[in-house]
Amino acid sequence: MKRLDLHRTRHEDVRRKVIRFVEHSWGSGQEGEIITGNSPKMKALTISILDEYGLSYQRGRKFDVHNRGYIVVLFE
């Protein structure tokens, strides 16, 4: 599974990092995790980019109800 950890990333750098991660993983058919932490702004920035690319994602995993600090993406 591919991972992008956005801890210690400034909000103004999120777009560049997420786009690079998405374009590098595009079409792989794999799942990826983008670790956002609990920052609502970091999650919103990340989700807006995933929406631009039309990717399927979910916040955390269904069985992991205590940790919602990441987003799972399917790179179809």
Long-range contacts (C-beta under 8 A, 24 or more apart in sequence): 1-30, 1-31, 1-32, 1-33, 2-28, 2-30, 2-31, 2-32, 2-33, 2-75, 3-32, 3-33, 3-34, 3-35, 4-32, 4-33, 4-34, 4-35, 5-35, 6-34, 6-35, 6-36, 6-37, 6-42, 6-46, 7-35, 7-37, 9-42, 11-41, 11-42, 11-45, 14-42, 14-45, 14-46, 14-49, 15-45, 15-49, 18-45, 18-46, 18-49, 18-50, 19-49, 22-49, 22-50, 22-53, 22-55, 22-73, 22-75, 25-73, 25-75, 26-53, 26-75, 27-75, 27-76, 28-75, 29-75, 29-76, 30-74, 30-75, 31-72, 31-73, 31-74, 31-75, 32-72, 32-73, 32-74, 32-75, 33-70, 33-71, 33-72, 33-73, 34-70, 34-71, 34-73, 35-69, 35-70, 36-69, 36-70, 36-71, 37-69, 38-68, 38-69, 43-71, 46-71, 47-71
